[in-house]
Amino acid sequence: MDKNMKAVVIDSFGPAENMKVREIPVPVPGKGQLLVKVFAAGINPVDTYIRKGTRQKMSGVVFPKVIGRDLAGEVESLGADVKAFKPGDRIMSSVMPKNGGSYAEYAVVDESRACLMPVSSSYEEASGIPVAGVTAIQSFEVADVILADKSILIIGASGGVGTFAIQAARELKAKITAVCSSKNSGFVRGLGAQEVIEYDKTDYLHSGRKFDFIFDYAGGGDLKLLKSMLNHKGEYITTVRRPNLLWNGMFESKYNWFLADINTLDLEWFRDTVGAGKIKVIIDRVFPMDQAVEAHKYVETKRARGKVILKIR
């Protein structure tokens, strides 16, 4: 194997144009890690935040920094003490930022964050699962309740996380109302939403509706109004951080913010449900590796329907 590889890297935080494709050394897997030959990389909004140096403390980052987290590919080689995988296995996983990035011909992932791909899936489809899919089902785990017959509102329904959340909630027999634009209304109904609130035609915050749970994957709504949409024991669960409101007690136990923890067990749930045809990976666009700049700009429009993928090979 070559000692160098092509990768999408940045030398400083900033706009999408900071990303360049160039050759860097192939990473070496450590204990409990896999070296993966990457075929496709899923693009998530968090990738754009890391590129810009926002959303989280980015101190200690070593440049050049490879961008990306989600991937699908073949196991090339194993680090010490890897037990569940062998070279040639087709896997999906998400790279820990400290281990590099996924927009590259090779990447290192932790065994504990990897899973065999659904047999029926392409690399592009499998690379779209880890962060968005696991975020969706872990938001339901945060609710800590059986969702069957519960009324739920999904905000950001047509995005990467939302499309997985609707389908997973459908499998869990929830009563689903989705918030999306009018052009995506039929699309989200097709995924399993029984009702749709079109935000460009109706102010969902003043709809007068009440829900057992609100799952917010978009953010931006007035929290006082969102709270008013909850039933007496209802809960609001979001992936969008609002530091100035986390400590003021407005929501008390009703307000739940979390970050997804990518792990093999939750990835296996998607391997099985996607493999059985119960859940589909919705792909909006696939960009070649040398169009990573254009791909990030498209993700930043917040108009993608489902996942945006970077094809590496």
URFENCOR-V334983 format. One record per pair of residues at least 12 apart in sequence whose C-alpha atoms are under 10 Angstrom apart, sorted by the first residue. I is the first residue (numbers start at 1). GAP is how many residues later the second one is. Records with the same first field share a line. If there is no record, write none. Layout:
I: GAP / GAP
This chain:
1: 25 / 75
2: 23 / 24
3: 20 / 21 / 22 / 23 / 24
4: 18 / 19 / 20 / 21 / 22 / 23 / 101 / 102
5: 16 / 17 / 18 / 19 / 20 / 21 / 22 / 99 / 100 / 101 / 102
6: 14 / 15 / 16 / 17 / 18 / 19 / 20 / 97 / 98 / 99 / 100 / 283 / 306
7: 12 / 13 / 14 / 15 / 16 / 17 / 18 / 19 / 58 / 59 / 60 / 94 / 95 / 96 / 97 / 98 / 99 / 100 / 282 / 283 / 305
8: 12 / 13 / 14 / 15 / 16 / 56 / 57 / 58 / 59 / 60 / 93 / 94 / 95 / 96 / 97 / 281 / 282 / 283 / 284 / 285 / 304
9: 12 / 13 / 14 / 15 / 42 / 54 / 55 / 56 / 57 / 58 / 59 / 91 / 92 / 94 / 95
10: 41 / 42 / 53 / 54 / 55 / 56 / 57
11: 40 / 51 / 52 / 53 / 54 / 55
12: 39 / 40 / 41 / 49 / 50 / 51 / 52 / 53
13: 36 / 37 / 38 / 39 / 40 / 41 / 45 / 50 / 52
14: 34 / 35 / 36 / 37 / 38 / 39 / 40
15: 33 / 36 / 37 / 38 / 278 / 281 / 282
16: 32 / 35 / 36 / 276 / 277 / 278 / 279 / 280 / 281 / 284
17: 275 / 276 / 277 / 279 / 280
18: 33 / 34 / 275
19: 32 / 45 / 46 / 47 / 48 / 271 / 272 / 273 / 274 / 277
20: 44 / 46 / 270 / 271 / 272 / 273
21: 45 / 82 / 83 / 268 / 269 / 270 / 271 / 272
22: 82 / 268
23: 81 / 82
24: 40 / 42 / 80
25: 81
26: 78 / 79 / 80 / 81 / 82
27: 72 / 73 / 79 / 80 / 81
28: 49 / 50 / 51 / 71 / 78 / 79 / 80
29: 48 / 49 / 50 / 51 / 70 / 78 / 79 / 80 / 81
30: 48 / 49 / 50 / 51 / 52 / 69 / 78 / 79 / 80
31: 47 / 48 / 49 / 50 / 51 / 79 / 80
32: 46 / 47 / 48 / 49 / 50 / 51 / 52 / 77 / 78 / 79 / 80
33: 44 / 45 / 46 / 47 / 48 / 49 / 52 / 66 / 75 / 76 / 77 / 78 / 79 / 80 / 81
34: 40 / 41 / 42 / 43 / 44 / 45 / 46 / 48 / 51 / 52 / 53 / 73 / 74 / 75 / 76 / 77 / 80
35: 38 / 39 / 40 / 41 / 42 / 43 / 44 / 52 / 71 / 72 / 73 / 74 / 75 / 76
36: 35 / 36 / 37 / 38 / 39 / 40 / 41 / 42 / 51 / 52 / 53 / 54 / 55 / 56 / 57 / 66 / 68 / 69 / 70 / 71 / 72 / 73
37: 34 / 35 / 36 / 37 / 38 / 39 / 40 / 51 / 53 / 54 / 65 / 67 / 68 / 69 / 70 / 71 / 275 / 276
38: 32 / 33 / 34 / 35 / 36 / 37 / 38 / 52 / 53 / 54 / 64 / 65 / 66 / 67 / 68 / 69 / 70 / 85 / 89 / 273 / 274 / 275
39: 32 / 33 / 34 / 35 / 63 / 64 / 65 / 66 / 67 / 83 / 84 / 85 / 88 / 271 / 272 / 273 / 274
40: 30 / 31 / 32 / 33 / 52 / 62 / 63 / 64 / 65 / 82 / 83 / 84 / 85 / 86 / 87 / 88 / 246 / 247 / 248 / 249 / 269 / 270 / 271 / 272 / 273
41: 27 / 28 / 29 / 30 / 31 / 32 / 51 / 52 / 53 / 60 / 61 / 62 / 63 / 64 / 82 / 83 / 84 / 85 / 86 / 87 / 245 / 246 / 248 / 267 / 268 / 269 / 270 / 271
42: 26 / 27 / 28 / 29 / 30 / 52 / 60 / 61 / 81 / 82 / 83 / 84 / 85 / 86 / 87 / 88 / 89 / 90 / 241 / 244 / 265 / 266 / 267 / 268 / 269
43: 24 / 25 / 26 / 27 / 28 / 59 / 60 / 84 / 85 / 88 / 89 / 117 / 243 / 249 / 252 / 253 / 256 / 264 / 265 / 266 / 267
44: 24 / 25 / 26 / 84 / 86 / 87 / 88 / 116 / 117 / 252 / 255 / 256 / 263 / 264 / 265
45: 23 / 87 / 115 / 251 / 254 / 255 / 257 / 263
46: 22 / 23 / 85
47: 20 / 21 / 22 / 23 / 50 / 54 / 249 / 252
48: 19 / 20 / 248 / 249 / 251 / 252
49: 251
50: 15 / 17 / 18 / 47
51: 14 / 15 / 16 / 17 / 245
55: 185 / 186
60: 38
61: 36 / 37 / 39
62: 36 / 38
64: 36
65: 32 / 33 / 35 / 36
66: 31 / 33 / 34 / 35 / 36 / 37 / 38 / 41
67: 28 / 30 / 33 / 34 / 35 / 36 / 37 / 225
68: 26 / 27 / 28 / 29 / 32 / 33 / 34 / 35 / 36 / 242
69: 24 / 25 / 26 / 27 / 28 / 30 / 31 / 32 / 33 / 34 / 38 / 40 / 58 / 61 / 62
70: 22 / 23 / 24 / 25 / 26 / 31 / 32 / 33 / 39 / 56 / 57 / 58 / 59 / 60 / 61 / 62 / 239
71: 20 / 21 / 22 / 23 / 24 / 30 / 31 / 32 / 33 / 35 / 36 / 38 / 43 / 52 / 53 / 54 / 55 / 56 / 57 / 58 / 59 / 60 / 238 / 239 / 240 / 241
72: 18 / 19 / 20 / 21 / 22 / 30 / 42 / 43 / 44 / 45 / 50 / 51 / 52 / 53 / 54 / 55 / 56 / 57 / 58 / 240
73: 15 / 16 / 17 / 18 / 19 / 20 / 32 / 33 / 34 / 43 / 44 / 49 / 50 / 51 / 53 / 54 / 239 / 240
74: 12 / 13 / 14 / 15 / 16 / 17 / 18 / 32 / 42 / 43 / 49
75: 12 / 13 / 14 / 15 / 16 / 17 / 31 / 32 / 33 / 34
76: 12 / 13 / 14 / 30 / 31 / 32
77: 31
78: 30 / 33
79: 29 / 31 / 32
81: 30
82: 28 / 29 / 30
83: 28
84: 27 / 28 / 30 / 31 / 32
85: 26 / 29 / 30 / 31
89: 26 / 27 / 28
90: 25 / 26 / 27 / 28 / 29 / 33 / 36
91: 23 / 24 / 25 / 26 / 27 / 28 / 32 / 35 / 36 / 180
92: 17 / 21 / 22 / 23 / 24 / 25 / 26 / 31 / 33 / 34 / 35 / 36 / 37 / 38 / 172 / 175 / 176 / 179
93: 15 / 16 / 17 / 18 / 19 / 20 / 21 / 22 / 23 / 24 / 33 / 34 / 35 / 36 / 37 / 38 / 169 / 170 / 171 / 174
94: 13 / 14 / 15 / 16 / 19 / 20 / 21 / 33 / 35 / 36 / 37 / 168 / 169
95: 12 / 13 / 14 / 15 / 18 / 19 / 35 / 167
96: 12 / 13 / 14 / 17 / 166
97: 12
102: 25 / 208 / 210
103: 186 / 189 / 207 / 208 / 209
104: 185 / 206 / 207 / 208 / 209
105: 184 / 207 / 208
106: 206
110: 153 / 154
111: 152 / 153
112: 150 / 151 / 152 / 153
113: 17 / 148 / 149 / 150 / 151 / 152 / 153 / 154
114: 16 / 148 / 149 / 150 / 151 / 152 / 153 / 154
115: 15 / 148 / 149 / 150 / 151 / 152 / 153 / 154 / 155 / 156
116: 148 / 151 / 152 / 155
117: 12 / 150 / 151 / 153 / 154 / 155 / 157 / 158
118: 149 / 150 / 152 / 153 / 154 / 155 / 156 / 157 / 158 / 159
119: 152 / 153 / 155 / 156 / 157
120: 151 / 154 / 155 / 156 / 157
121: 150 / 153 / 154 / 156 / 159 / 160
123: 186 / 188 / 189 / 190
124: 157 / 159 / 162 / 183 / 184 / 185 / 186 / 187 / 188
125: 149 / 155 / 156 / 157 / 158 / 182 / 183 / 184
126: 144 / 145 / 148 / 155
127: 154 / 180 / 181 / 182 / 183 / 184
128: 32 / 33 / 153 / 154 / 155 / 178 / 179 / 180 / 181 / 182
129: 31 / 32 / 35 / 138 / 141 / 142 / 145 / 151 / 152 / 153 / 178
130: 130 / 131 / 132 / 133 / 134 / 136 / 137 / 140
131: 29 / 30 / 128 / 129 / 130 / 131 / 136
132: 27 / 28 / 29 / 30 / 31 / 32 / 33 / 128 / 130 / 174 / 175
133: 27 / 28 / 29 / 30 / 31 / 32 / 35 / 127 / 129 / 133 / 134 / 136 / 137 / 148
134: 27 / 30 / 31 / 126 / 127 / 128 / 129 / 130 / 131 / 132 / 133 / 135 / 136
135: 25 / 26 / 27 / 29 / 30 / 82 / 103 / 104 / 123 / 124 / 125 / 126 / 127 / 131
136: 24 / 25 / 26 / 27 / 28 / 29 / 30 / 31 / 32 / 33 / 79 / 81 / 103 / 124
137: 24 / 27 / 28 / 31 / 32 / 123 / 129 / 130 / 132 / 133
138: 27 / 120 / 121 / 122 / 123 / 124 / 128
139: 26 / 76 / 77 / 78 / 98 / 99 / 100 / 117 / 118 / 119 / 120 / 121
140: 25 / 28 / 29 / 32 / 73 / 75 / 97
142: 93 / 95 / 96 / 114 / 115 / 116
143: 69 / 70 / 71 / 72 / 91 / 92 / 93 / 94 / 111 / 113
146: 26 / 27 / 28
147: 22 / 23 / 24 / 25 / 26 / 27 / 28 / 65 / 66
148: 21 / 22 / 23 / 24 / 25 / 26 / 27
149: 23 / 24 / 25 / 26 / 27 / 63
150: 19 / 22 / 23 / 24 / 25 / 26 / 61 / 62 / 63
151: 22 / 23 / 24 / 25 / 26 / 59 / 60 / 61 / 62 / 63 / 79 / 80 / 83
152: 14 / 17 / 22 / 23 / 24 / 25 / 26 / 41 / 58 / 59 / 60 / 61 / 62 / 63 / 78 / 82 / 83 / 84
153: 13 / 22 / 23 / 24 / 25 / 26 / 40 / 42 / 43 / 44 / 56 / 57 / 58 / 59 / 60 / 61 / 62 / 63 / 76 / 77 / 83
154: 12 / 15 / 22 / 23 / 24 / 25 / 26 / 39 / 42 / 43 / 59 / 60 / 61 / 62 / 63 / 64 / 83
155: 22 / 23 / 24 / 25 / 42 / 44 / 49 / 59 / 60 / 61 / 62 / 63 / 64 / 66 / 83
156: 22 / 23 / 24 / 25 / 59 / 60 / 61 / 62 / 63 / 146
157: 20 / 21 / 22 / 23 / 24 / 27 / 28 / 30 / 31 / 34 / 36 / 39 / 58 / 59 / 60 / 61 / 148 / 149
158: 20 / 21 / 22 / 23 / 26 / 27 / 29 / 30 / 33 / 59 / 124 / 144 / 145 / 146 / 147 / 148 / 149
159: 21 / 29 / 58 / 59 / 123 / 125 / 140 / 143 / 144 / 145 / 146 / 147 / 148 / 149
160: 57 / 121 / 122 / 123 / 124 / 144 / 145 / 146 / 147 / 148
161: 55 / 56 / 57 / 78 / 145 / 146
162: 16 / 17 / 18 / 26 / 53 / 54 / 55 / 56 / 143 / 144
163: 24 / 25 / 28 / 29 / 116 / 117 / 118 / 119 / 142 / 143 / 144
164: 27 / 106 / 115 / 116 / 117 / 118 / 142
165: 26 / 27 / 50 / 52 / 114
166: 12 / 22 / 23 / 24 / 25 / 26 / 27 / 28 / 113
167: 21 / 23 / 24 / 25 / 26 / 111 / 112 / 113 / 114
168: 23 / 24 / 102 / 105 / 110 / 111
169: 23 / 24
170: 21 / 22 / 23 / 24 / 108 / 109
171: 21 / 102 / 107 / 108
173: 19
174: 18 / 19 / 20
175: 17 / 18 / 19 / 20 / 36 / 37
176: 13 / 16 / 17 / 18 / 19 / 20 / 35 / 37
177: 12 / 15 / 16 / 17 / 18 / 19 / 20 / 34 / 37
178: 14 / 15 / 16 / 17 / 18 / 19 / 20 / 21 / 26 / 36 / 37
179: 14 / 16 / 17 / 18 / 19 / 20 / 21 / 23 / 25 / 37 / 39
180: 16 / 17 / 18 / 19 / 20 / 24
181: 15 / 16 / 17 / 18 / 19 / 20 / 21 / 122
182: 14 / 15 / 16 / 17 / 18 / 19 / 20
183: 15 / 17
184: 12 / 14 / 121
185: 12 / 13
187: 118
188: 117
191: 88 / 89 / 91
204: 17 / 21 / 22 / 25
205: 16 / 17 / 18 / 19 / 20 / 21 / 22 / 23 / 24
206: 19 / 20 / 22 / 23
207: 22
208: 20 / 21
209: 19 / 20 / 21 / 22
210: 16 / 17 / 18 / 19 / 20 / 21 / 22 / 24
211: 15 / 16 / 17 / 18 / 19 / 20 / 21 / 22 / 23 / 24 / 25
212: 17 / 18 / 19 / 20 / 21 / 22 / 23 / 24
213: 16 / 17 / 18 / 20 / 21 / 22 / 23 / 24 / 41
214: 12 / 13 / 15 / 16 / 20 / 21 / 22 / 23 / 24 / 41
215: 20 / 21 / 22 / 23 / 24 / 41
216: 20 / 21 / 22 / 23 / 24 / 41
217: 20 / 21 / 22 / 23
218: 20 / 21 / 22 / 84
219: 19 / 20 / 21 / 22 / 23
220: 20 / 22
223: 13 / 22 / 27 / 28 / 32
224: 26 / 27
226: 25
227: 23 / 24 / 27 / 28
230: 24
232: 22
233: 20 / 21
234: 19 / 20 / 21
235: 16 / 17 / 18 / 19 / 20 / 21
236: 15 / 17 / 18 / 19 / 20 / 21
237: 17 / 18 / 19 / 20 / 21
238: 17 / 18 / 19 / 20 / 21
239: 17 / 18 / 19 / 20 / 21
240: 17 / 18 / 19
241: 15 / 16 / 17 / 18
242: 15
243: 14
281: 25 / 26
282: 23 / 24 / 25 / 26
283: 21 / 22 / 23 / 24 / 25 / 26
284: 19 / 20 / 21 / 22 / 23 / 24 / 25
285: 13 / 14 / 19 / 20 / 21 / 22 / 23 / 24 / 25
286: 21 / 22 / 23 / 24 / 25
287: 21 / 22 / 23 / 24 / 25
288: 21 / 22 / 23 / 24 / 25
289: 20 / 21 / 22 / 23 / 24
290: 20 / 21 / 22
291: 19 / 20
292: 17 / 18 / 19
295: 13 / 14 / 15
296: 12 / 14
